[in-house]
Amino acid sequence: MINVVLGTFFGDEGKGKVIDYLSQQSTMAIRCTGGNNAGHTIKVNGKKFAFHLIPSGILNPNAKAVIANGVVIDPKVLVQEITQLKEAGFSVNNLYISDKAHVIMPYHILLDKILEERRGTEKLGTTACGIGPAYCDKYERSGIRMEDFIGDHFSKIALRNIENKNVILEAFGHEKLDANAIIQEYSEYANILKPYVTDTFSLIHDALEKDEKILCEGAQATLLDIDHGTYPYVTSSNPTIGGICAGTGVGAKDIGQVIGVLKAYSSRVGAGPYPTEQDNEIGDKLRELGHEYGSTTGRPRRCGWLDLVALKYAVRINGLTGLAINHLDTIGKLDRIKLCVGYQHGQDITTNYSTNLKFLNDCLPVYEEFEGNFGDISGMKQIMELPIQAQRYLKRIEEFVGVPVRFVGTGPERENMIVRG
């Protein structure tokens, strides 16, 4: 059975911490969507690890860490991650890369930057990692898969693609890329990565037949989904539950628990609608208390109150069976806390979320207020140990969305977490 950890809002919810805990009980950890525009940061024994492509489960030497077919891979970044892990004392012998995963090439990154710049005042806030253009090539059927990348025909395919992209680049007024230099550099990456490339579809299904415990690590989050997010301010893949199946090749019957991760407040990086944003002293305070700066880009995140209307939407789309709420300690440092329990749109109040941009921009959040000042909760291991005001806050979240809280983050360290059966 496969258990899944997904983000419920705009990413950066602290999935890495929950993934780290669950991966210790798993024999396989899988990353199946997105690319190195995402990042999971885990703090273990005072040392911080930032993963952008490699599954966080790599830290468990007894688990297979799988980069599945739905991921787009920047070989340069992946080689850097492998090197850093080896320097930290990890063998990385438990890493497996899908032969069907697509490769991000230099022209993808360059086009990402050029296209974003040409949007002018309507920029999307892309990380410019080449993710979108790589997925474009995948669906246009001119992409390079890992099996091509490590094959003898890589130089032929790469040369064709670079020549085609150079026509586009010249039209944008950019100089041509040096095909030979790119092929030489990326052939070296291919040689390093070749031992890790395999048929991950069979690897995963063999594990399922043996009834092993498998964990799927979601990247990005629900409201960034290309179909179900706040389009066009979204990512280029499906970080919702459907992307888990397509990105690994598993069926719905193989899915067990689906844990939705969120923060006790909310945040968003980049442009796009955000009804509960606090562009004021409260937002600034949350940013500093929660260290809200992107693990991939270092960009400051927009911060605001927790939106239960959006959370209910995530519950419905993903079929969430449990919630993992991080940063309870952070929100508990405020005197008063608010929860969004509805949207006022004109004369109407609704609890149904919509990704329509005009609707979201015209909505006014309806709030309920709670007492803060939780004190030091970092060492608490049971919900009932929490101060009553913290328990009331969590209870209201459960009541509104109809899903139990399974994990509560009470601090930055690995052990700062309440686990509820």
N, C-alpha and C positions, 0 to 999 in steps of 0.2 A: 504494500500500500504506500502511496505517495502523500506525504503531508506537505502543504504549501504555505509559504509566508509571502503575503502581498502587502503593498502599500495602499492606503485607503484615500489619500489626498493627492498632494503634488510631489511626493517623494521626500527624502530627507527625514523620514519619520523615526529612524533608528532601527530599521529592519535587521541590521547587522548584529545587534545585541541578541535579539530573539533567535536569529539564525544560528549564531554561535552556540547558544544554549541547546537548541534542538539538534544541531549537528553532532554534538557529543554523544547523542543517543542513536545516531544514524550511521548506516554503512555506506551511504552514498549521498552527496550533496550536489545539486544540479543548478546551473545558471542557464536560463533558456530564452531570454529576450533581451533586446537592447544591445548596447555596446559600452565603450568606456566613457560615455557621457554620464554614466551612473557611478555611484561609489558607496560601498559599505565600509564604515569605519568601526573597528573593534578595538577595545582596549583590554589587553590581557597582561596581568602581572606588571602593570605600570607602563607597558610598551604598546604604542598605537600602531595598528595595521590598517592601511587603506587599500581596499580591493576595488578595482574598476572592471576587471574581466574575470579573474579567477574566483570561483565560488569561495565564500568565507569558510566553508567546511574543510578547506585545505589544511586548516590548523589542526584538524583531527587526523593523526597519521593512520588511524584505522578505517578511515572513510575514503571512498573514491570521490574525487572532485571532478565534476563533469561540466564542460562548456558545450552545451547542446546546439542543435542545428539552427535554432531561432536567433542565435546571437550573431552580431556582425563584429568581426575581430580586427583590431588594429595590431598587426604583428609586432610593430616596434614597441607598443605599450605592453603587450603580453610578454615579450622577451624581457622587458625591464622589470615587470612584476615577478617573473620567475627568478631573475637574478637577485632581486631584493629579498625574496623568500629564502633563497639558498644562502645568502649572506647572513640571514637571521638564524640559520641553523636548520632549515627545513629542506628535506631531500627533494620534494616536489615529484617524487616517483608515483604519487597517487593522483596525478593530473591526467585527464583524458579530454581530448578535443574532438568534436564532431567533424567528420570528413565532409559534412554537408553545410557547415557554417560558412558564411560569406566573409570575404576579406575586405577590409578598408584600405584603400590605396591612397597615395599622396594627392591624386587629383580629386578624390572625394572630399578631402579636408579643404583643399583650395577652393573648390566650387561652393562648399558650405559657407566659407567666409565671404566669397564674392556675392553670392545670392543674398545673404543676410545684409550685407552692406547696401545692396541695391534696393532693399525694402525701405530704406530711408527712415522716416518717422514711424513706420509700421513694423519695425523689427520684432521678431518672435522671441529673441533672447536665447537663441541656440548656443550650445557650448562650442560650436564650430569644430567638432571632432570628426566630421564626415559621416555621421550616422545616417542622416536623411538621404544624401546622395548615394550611399552604399545600398540602402534599401531600394532606392529608385532603380539602380542597376539590377538588383536581384529580381524585381518584378518586371523589368524591361528585358530580362533574360540575357543580360550581357555581363553579369557579375562573375567574380572569380571565387569558387568555393575552395575550401581547404584542400580537398583532394586534387584540385587543379594547381593550387599554390605549391604543393610539395611534389607535383608531378613533373615529368620531363617536358611537358608542353606549356609550362607556365610562361616562359619568355615569349612564346608565340602569341598567347592570349593577351598578355600584358602589353606587348608592342601594339597589337591591334587596338586595344582600349585606349592607350595613351595617345596614339595618333588621332583617334576619334575625339578624345577630350581636348586635344590641342586645337582642333578646329573651333570648338566652343570657346576655349580660353582666348584665342586670338580675336574672336568676335566680341569678347568682353574687353578687349584692349590689353590682355595680359600676355606676357611672353610665353613661349612654348616650354613645356617640361622636357627635361633630358631623359628620354626613354631608356637609354643604355645605363645611365647612372642609377635610375630607379630600379631597373631589373637586377643590376648587380647587387645593390644594397638589400633588396627584398629577397633575393635568392639566398643571401646569408641568413636572414631571419627564417626562411623556409627550412634550411638545414637544421637550425636549432630546434624548431617546433615539430619537425617530422616525427620524432620518436613518440610524441604525445597524441598524434592524430590517429583516430580509430573509428569504427562503426559504433557510435554511442547508442544508436537505436537498439541494436542487439544487446549491448552492454546493460542498458536500462531494463529491457524486458527479461533478460536472464535473471537480473536481481529481483524483479517482480515475481517471477516464477519460483524463486527460492524464498519468497515471503520476507525479503529483507526490508529494513526500515530506510525509506528514501525521503529526502527533503528537497523540495524545489524552492530556490531562492528567487523571489520576485525582484525585479529591478524597476526603478521609477515607481509609478503609482497609478491608481485608478483614474484620477481626473486628468492624467496626461495621456490616456489611451487614445490612439489614432482614430478610433471609431466612437468611443464613449466618453471622451474627455472634452475639454473646453476648446475645441477646434477653432482656429488653427494653432492655438497656443498649447500644443501637445508634443509628445515625442513621436517617433516614426514607427512604432511597433505597438503590439497589444500587451501591455503589462497587467492586464486583467486575466481572469482564470482561463479564458479561451486561448490566450497566448501560451499558457502553460502546456496545454495539450498539443497545439500546433508546433510549439517550439521544442518539443521533446519526442513527439510521436507516440504519446500514451493516450489511452481512451478515458472517457469520463468515469468509467467504472473503477479505474485505478486510483482515483482521487479519494483521500480520506479526509483529514482535518484541513480546513482552510482558515488560517489565522490572519486577520487583518491588523496591520500595525499602524498606529497613529501616535501623535503626541497629545499631551493633556491640553495643549493649545494648538495653533496651526501655523504653518509657514508656507511660503511659495517663493521660488526663485525665478527670475525672468518676468516677462510681460504676461498679461492675461487677467481675466476677471477674478475677483477675490472679495466676496461680500463682507466677510468678517475681518478684513485687514484693519489694523490699527496704525495708521500713518501718523503717529503721535508719540508722546512720551511712553505710553504703555507698550507700543510696538518696539520702541527703542530699548526699553527695559527688558522685554522678553528676548530680544536679539542678543543682548549682552549676557543675560543670565543663562540662556541656553546655548551660547556660543554658536549662533546661527549664521555660519559662513560655509559655503559649499565645499565639500570634500574634493570635488573635481576641479572647480574653478576658483574657489576662495571668495566668490561673490557674496555680499551680504544678502540675507534672505528677508523678504517681507514677512512680517509677523502679525498675528491677530488671535482672536478668540476661536475656540473649537466650534466647528459648524456641524451640528447633528443632522441637519437636513442633507448635507453632502455625505455624511457618514452612512446614513440610511441608504442612500443611493449606492454606495460602495458595497454595503451588505447585500443588496438585491442583485447587483451585477455578478458578484463573485461567489454568492452562496456562502458567506462567511459563517463559520461555526464557532469562532471565538475571536476576542479582541486582545491585542497587546498594547497597553497604553504606557508610553515612555514619558519621561520628564514630569512625572507627578511632583517630584521634589522642586522642579523649577517653577511651575505654576503656583505651587504652595508657598512661594516666597512673596506673593502679592497679597495685599490686604483683602481685596475683593476680586472675585473671578466671575466671568460671564460665560454662559453657554448659549449658542444660537439654537433655538427650538422651532423656528419658523421663518418664512420670508413674507414680508408685506409687499405686495405688488399692486399698486393702485389702492383700491378699496378692499382687495382680497388678501387673505393670509393663507399660505399653503405650506405644507411640509414635504412637498414633492420637488425634487431637484430637477433642473433643466440645464442643458449645456448651451442653450441659446444665449449668445453674448448680450444681446439687447435686454433680454429678460433679467440676466444676472446683474447687469450694470444698473438696471432700474429698481432692483430689489433693495428693501431695507431689512436688515436682520431683526428678528424678534428675540429678545434676550431674557434669560432667567439669571438671577444673580446669586452667588454663593459666597460663603465666608472662606477666606484663605488662611494664611499664617499656619501652615501645617507643622512647622518646626523641622527638626532633623529626623527624617524617616529612612535614612540610608541603610540602617541596620535591620529594618523590620522585614519579617519573612511571612507574615500572615496579614490578610486584609483586615482582620479584626484588631490587629495591633495599631493600625493607622488611626489618627485622630478622627473624631466623628465627622468633622467638616469634610475631610478627604473621602471618607466612606460615602457620605451623601452625594458628593460630586460624581464618584464612580457609579453609584447606584442609579443616578438620573440618566447617565449615559446608557447603561444597560436597559433601563426601562424604555427609553425612547427608540432604540434600534432593535430591541428584542434578541440581543446576542450577549452571552456572558463574557465578562472580563477574565481572561485566562492568565495574563502576565501583566505585571505592573513594574515599570522601571522607576527605581527610587534613588538613582545616582548614576554616575558615569562608568563605574567599574563593572566588570563581568558579574561579580557577586551581588551587586546592588539591584536585585530583582525579586519580586514576589511571584511565586509560581503557584497557580491554583489548579487543582485537578479537575 
